[in-house]
Amino acid sequence: MGAAEIGLMLGGLSRQRVSQLTSSDDFPEPVVRLKMGAIWRANDVRKWARDHNRTLAEGWDTDAG
């Protein structure tokens, strides 16, 4: 998933806020960095969100993907 999907998963965060979170030392490393941006595993981001007591937006709370 890209930064836009992370923003949606975490409740509609701005691009700037997603950038802050994904730049933090405890955020999962992306699987790959492409010209269009970094890509993360959805399950890694879900685990990070749970570990940090963040509520996932509706439809993003399953472990598929």
Rosetta blueprint (number, residue, H / E / L):
1 M L
2 G L
3 A H
4 A H
5 E H
6 I H
7 G H
8 L H
9 M H
10 L L
11 G L
12 G L
13 L L
14 S L
15 R H
16 Q H
17 R H
18 V H
19 S H
20 Q H
21 L H
22 T H
23 S H
24 S L
25 D L
26 D L
27 F L
28 P L
29 E L
30 P L
31 V L
32 V E
33 R E
34 L E
35 K L
36 M L
37 G E
38 A E
39 I E
40 W L
41 R L
42 A H
43 N H
44 D H
45 V H
46 R H
47 K H
48 W H
49 A H
50 R H
51 D H
52 H L
53 N L
54 R L
55 T L
56 L L
57 A L
58 E L
59 G L
60 W L
61 D L
62 T L
63 D L
64 A L
65 G L
